[in-house]
């Protein structure tokens, strides 16, 4: 694997008096189906959704890496190998071409609670190119990672419903508090 390009850190506008800052590592695969512009757009939109919890978007590092095609699919054995080799700052978001996992999902979050058998993947999100509503899906999966929880909500319009749609973008005050508190405790959010 060869690091092709570490783009300049993307600075997003900060929120006034936000209690926590989210910095992300965004992984683009050279030769993959995601463009760097698409990745930037999806990450910025997801950050706007999470801003309701007083999470300020910090600098987002976009890395473009050249890997064998097998690494451009999410599949625990090869994805673990990739994460072990790269050892990126987390939370990290991998923009993959597809998934070989079964059952297949548009995006997957691996928090600390569901990474015991695959510790290399802790605090990562893997989102496939053909994900429906990718910005909402990314915000949903980042919330899973930041809360270190796989829980879903039945509340109408809630981001944590099991189906991501543009109509499901709200988080409750309790969800926001858990997201901030757990994210800070796990070093994934930086308090101001």
Protein Blocks (a to p, Z undefined) as FASTA:
>chain_A
ZZfbacddddddddehiabdcdddddddehiabdfklmmmmmmmmmmmmmmnopacdddd
dddddddfklmpccfklmmmmmmmnopadddddddfbdcbdcddfbdcddfklmmmmmml
goiacddfklghkllmmmmmmmmmmnopabdcfbehiakbcbdcfklmcccfklmmmmmm
mmmmnopaccZZ
